[in-house]
Amino acid sequence: MIDMATVHLVILALVTMGTTMIMMVTASNALRLRNVEISWKSGKLLGFPLFSTIFMAMIITLSVIVYTQQLYHLTVAMVCYNWIGLTWFVTSYLMSKRYVTDHGIVKNINDPSQTVSWSRIMDYVERNEGQKLTYVFFYPEHVPGQRSRSIRLELDIPADKRSVFAHILQRKLGRRFSLGELESVGIEQLK
């Protein structure tokens, strides 16, 4: 008969290996980015990813309880859970960061559909709602054999990055778009 504790440890080991591989792929995607001009955190919890941060806090708390209660038979499982929490946190942190490179905008390093080069941008709109500044970029999706449609990429810009981002935007797209024309079109007209 198979012991349930053994099954639990085998499943935990497989999940640990899986999250490690996902973290390695995400980290390699982040390291492969070239000519990053600016980047910023965009997680929901003070810039950090919400669920992985909460999971890490819970696992650390649980580890302290396991250590103080001297439940040493749970050490292997707690090491695995801590590693899973760390890999999840690193992966979601890198995925939630926004990168603006010399070549384009990367909203999610693991999702090519959320990456757009400067040359593909057909139009953009700046939406300022109080403290929140959002740029909406439009670019074509090319599907062989079908009519191309426009895709939108929304990017929230933090207050401390706005002037740098505006400078990059002017340098990359300023020669193609006139700011006066963009201000005359309201966001409601584009919806």
N, C-alpha and C positions, 0 to 999 in steps of 0.2 A: 504494500500500500504506500502511495506517495504521501509524504508529509506536507501539509499545507504551508508550513514555514519555509520549506525548501522551494515549493512552487512560487511563493511570494518573493524569495530571494532571486530566483531565476528570472522572473518577470521584472523585478527591480533592476537586475543587472542588464537586461535587454533594453529597458527604458533608459538607463544610464548611458549605455553605448549609443543609443539613438540620439539622445539629446546632445551628446558630445559631438557626434558627426554633424548634426545640424548647426551647432555653434561653430565648428571648424569651417564649414561652408560659408556661413554668414561672415565670420571674421576674415576669411580669404577674399570674399566679395568686397568688404570694406577696405582691405589692404590693397586691392587691385585698383581702386579709384585713383586716378591721376589728376594732378593739377586742381585739387580741391581749393576753392577760393574762400568759401565760408561753409560752416556747418553749425547746426544747433540741435539741442535736445527738444523733443516735442512730445514726450510722454505726458500722461494725464495726471501724474502725481509729482508735482514740482519738477516736471521735465523728465521724470523717470517713468518707465512702464508700470502701470497700475497693478495688474494681477501678479506679475512675476516678483514685484517688490513686496507685495503682501505675502506671497508664498514664501519668499526668503525670510521675512520677519517671523512667520509662523514656524518655519523649520528651525531657525536659530533658537527661538524660544523653546521649542520642543527638545532640541538638542541639549539646551541648558538643563531642562527638567530631567532628561534621561541621565545626564552626567551627575547632577546633584542627588538623584535618587539611586545612583549607582546601579543602573540597569545595563550592565556591561554586555549582556547578551544581545542587546539591540545596537551595538556599536557599528557593525557592518551596514545594517539598514540605514542608520542615521548618516553615515558617511555617504552612502548612495543618495539619500534624499537631499543632503546638503549639496552634493555635486550636481544633481538634477536642478536644484534651485539656482545654483550659480550659473549653469549653462543656459537655463531658461532666461535668467536675468540678462546675461551678456548678449544673447541672441536677440531678445526683444528690445534691448537698449540700442543695439546697432541698427536694428530694423526700423526703429522709430525715429532715429536721427535723420535730419534732412541735410542733403549735401548739394552745394552749388559748385559745379566745376567749370573749368574753362570750356568744356564740351557741352554742358547742359545741366539739367536739374534731375536729381535722384531723390525721389520721395521715399522709396523703399528699396534697399539694395538687393533684396531677394525677389523682387517682382519687376520684370522688365517692362510691364505695361505702365508702371509708375515712374518710368525714366524717359525723359524726352531731351533730344539734342536741341540746341538753340536754332539750328537751321530748319527744324521741322515745325516750329511754332508759327502758326498762321495768324494768331491774334491773341491778345490778352486784355484783361480788365482788372483794374485795381478796385477793390471793394473795402471801404473804410467804415467800420461799424464801431464807433467809440474807440475803445482801446485795442480792438482787434483789426489788424490789417491783413487782408487776404488778397492774393493774386490768383486769378483764374486764367490758366493758359489753355488755348485750344490748338490741337494739332490733329492731322489726319491719320486715320487707321487704314492701312492698305491691306485688303484681303484679296488675294488673287481671284479673279473671276467675278468680283462683286464691286458694286459702287462704293467708293470710300466714304466713310462717315467721319464726323468730327468727334474727337475725344477731349474731355476736359480734365485738367489736372489742377486741383486747388492746393494752394500752398499758403499756410499761415506764417507770417513773418513776425518774429519777436521784436519788441521795441528796440532792443540794443543792436539789432542786425539790420534795421530798416535802411539806414543811410548807405551802408556798404552794399546791400542788395540792390538798392535803387541805382547806385553807381554801376554795378555789374550789369544790370538790366539796360541801362542807357548805353553802355559800351557794346553789349551784345545785340540788342534789338533796336536801339535808338535810330540807326540809319535806315531801318525798314519801316518803322512806325512813327507816326507823328503824335505827340502827346495830346495836342489839341483835339485831334479826331477822336482819341480814346475817351477823353473826358466828356465829349458830347453824347456818347452812347451810354445809357443807363443799364445797370445790371438787369433790371426788370425786362428790358427789351430783348435781352439775350436768352431769357429763360424759355 
